[in-house]
């Protein structure tokens, strides 16, 4: 009979503890730890069931701002071993990590856990370090890693290179390259580079020319027929720190407000304080400007 996989819920904790005690002699997760992982942790706890009984779990931890996921624990009931459950749990752990923007999955394993080492190595994990005095009994840990996102699989569309011609047109140059990758017939030249800068600039700085805001670049791409989604970590206007004059700051704020109003008017989705799911965007054929 096939295994059923799902996210763990708090009513699973008693069964998870039984499995933990069956599989590990030390370094066990406690009931409090399981409750935390299910309710509040930046983690994914996947359980496997067969005929209504919990037969295994995989726990993956995530770290904001990094592309690394960590397979913290994987356990399989004695009655379910030898049926391919370990590989299936590992596959689902990797899928969860990819969905959280992870490019790599790492794990630690005891040197004497030959079954687990064989499982990981068969599934493409490579050993890259040893950590001494890692476990409660002072045993070392072998550290393994696997790249779970491949560039070729995510993005087979080449991005041509365009060198910005002015020191303040880095944003327009990036947008030109992204648009060219999506629509190869588009031209990339200085005239278009400057036109995009004119559309996206925040007008001026303390000295020299103004930089381009993400809102302005989004509007420039939208005007050229591209579907745009804007993810921002800062709600207000950029570049204010480089401007001393209150009058100039007011102008930058006004331009920012106008950009935001235009984005709302034309239906561009703006998502504040959200992580950028690069693997998913690339898989869907997008070209992110970061």
N, C-alpha and C positions, 0 to 999 in steps of 0.2 A: 504494500500500500504506500502511496506517495506521502511525502511529508507536506505539511501545511506551514507556511511561513507568515509571520505577522509581527507588528510592533508589540513589545511587551507592555502590559498594563499592571497596575499595582496588585491586582489579585493574583498575579503570577509569582509574587515574591516568595511565598512559602515553597513552591515547587522549584524556584530558582535556587533557593538555599539548599534543598535536598540534592539538587544536581551539583552544586558547588562543593558540598561535602563529599559527594561520591567521587568527584573528578580530581580534587586537589587536596594534598596533605597540609599545605600551608598557604599563606598569602591569599586567603579566601576573601571574597567580597562579603560584606555583612548585609543584614536586612536594611539597615540605614543607608548603606551605599546603593543598594538596588533601588530603593525608593527615590533617592536623589537622582540617579541616572534616568529614571523614568519620568520624573516630574520636572526637574529643573536644570539638569546638566546639559551642556552643549554636546550631546551624544546621541547615538542611535543604538538601541538595544533590540535585537531581532531574536525572536524565539521560533523554534521548530516544534511542531506537534505531530503526533501520529496516534490515531485512534483515541483522541482526546487527552493524551498524555504528553507532557512536555519532555522532549527528547534532546534538546540542545539549545544553545544560544550563542550569539556573537555580539560583542560590545565594542563599538567604535567611538573613539573620542575625537573631537574636532577642536581646532584652535583658530580663533578669529584672526584674520590678517595673514594667514599662512596657507600654503598649498599642501600641507602635510596632514594626513589623518593617521590615527594610531589605533590599531587593533589591540585593544587592551586585554581582552579575554575571549577565549573560544572554548566551549565545553560541550561534550557529547556524552549522553548516557551510555552505560555499558551495553544495554540491550540494543542500541541503535548503531553501534560501531560496525564497520565493515560494509555499510550500505550506501556509501557515498555522501553521507550527510555533511561531513567536514568540508568537502569541496563545494557543496551547495551553499552552506552558510558563509564560506569565504567569498563566494561569488556575490552573494547578496550584500555582504559587508562592503565589498568594492563598489557595488552599484550605489550604495548609500553615500560613500565617500565622494564618488564622482558628482553626485547630485549636490554635494556641499562644496563644490569648487576645488576639491582635492586632486592634485596630480600624482601624488605619491601616497602609499599606505605603508606604515612601518609597524613593527611588532617586536616583542622580546619573547624569547623561549629558552627554557632550561636546556643545557647541553645534553642531559640524559633523557630528554623527551623525544626519543627517536621517531615516534609515530607523527608527532606534530611537525618536526623538522622535515620529514619526508613529505608531508602534506604541503607545506609551504614551498619547498623547493620544486615539487612537481607542478605547482601553480605559478611558477615564475618569480618567486622571491629569491633575492640574493643576499647573502650574508655580507655585512660591511663593517661590523664592529663587535667587540666583546666588552661588556660592562662588568667589572669585578664587584663582588660583594653586593649583588643586586637584590637577592631574595632574602627572606627572613632567616633562612638557615645559612646565610652568607655565600650561597652558591652564585656563580656568575650567570649572566644572561647573554645569549647570542642575539644580536640585533640584526633584523632582516628588513629589506625594503623592496617594494615593487612599484614601478611606474604604471599607474592604472589609466592614464590618459595619454594617448599617442597623438602627436601633432598631425601625422599623416591621416589618421582616421578622422580627426576633428575638422581639419581644414586643408582641403586639397587645392583650394583656389589660390594661386600665387598673388602676392601683393607687390606691385611694381614700386620702385623707389623713385621719389621725387625730392630733390634737395632744395630746401627753402632758400630763397634768394635774398631775404632780408632777416635781420636778427629777431624781428618781432612777429614773424609769420609762421611759427612752428605749428600752431593750431591749423591754419589753412592748409599747410603742406600735408599734415596728417589726414585731413579730410579729403584732399585731392587723391591721396593714395588709396584710401578706403573706397571712395566712389569709383575710382578706376578699376579696382579689384572686382567690384560688383557689376560695373558696366564697362567692359573693356573698350568700348567705342569712345568713351569720354576722353577729351583732351586734358593734359596737364601742362599748363603754361603759366608764365608770370602774370599775365593779364587776369586769369581766373584766380590765381593766388591772391592778388591784390583786391580783386572784387570781393572775395570771401572775407578778407580782412576788414574791408570797409563795412560789410554787413554785420560782422561779429564782434568788432572791437568795442571796448568800453570807453572809447573816445581819446583819453590822454592820461598820462601818468605825471609824476613830478617833473620828469624830463624825458624827452623822446616820445615815441609813439605808444599807444595803449595796447594792452594784451587782449586776446580774444577770450570771451567767457564760454563755458560749455553751453549756456542757453543760446548765445549768438550763433555758435557753430551748429547747434541742433536746428535752428531756424534756417540757416544757410543750406543745410542738407535737405530739409523739408521742402524748401523752395525749388530745389532741383529734382524733386520727384521721389525722394527716398523715404522709406518708412523709418521713423526715428523713435527711440525710447531713451529718455534721459534719466540717469541715476546719479544723484549728487549726495555728497556727505556734508556739504556746507549749504545752508539754506539761503544765506544772504549773498551780496555781491562780493566778488574776489577783488584783489589788488588794492583794497582800501589802506592796507598797512604801508604801502609805498607812496601814499599821497598825504601831504601835510596840510594843504589848503582845504578848509571846510567847503569852499565853493566847488572845488574839483570833486571832493567826496560826494557832494550833493548831486553833481552831474552824473557820476558813476552810479549812484543809487537810482537815479531817475532812469538811466539807460537800462539798468538791470530790471527795474519794475516793468518797463516797456517790453523787454524781451519776454519776461514771464507772462505778461498779458497776452502777447502774440502766441506764445506756446499754448496757453489755455484756449485761445480762440480757434486755433487750427487743430486742436485735438491731440497734441503731442503729450504722451504720458510722461509725467515727471514723478519719480519715486525717490523720496529722501531717505537717507540713512539705511539703504539696502545694500547688501553685498552683491557684487557683480558676478553672476554665474557665467564665467567665460566659457567653460566647456559646453554648456547648453546653447549659448549664443552662437558659438562657432559651429556647433552641430546643426543649428537651424539656418546657417548660411549668412549670419551677420558679420559685421566688421566693427568691433568696438574701438573707440578712441578713448584712451586712458591718459 
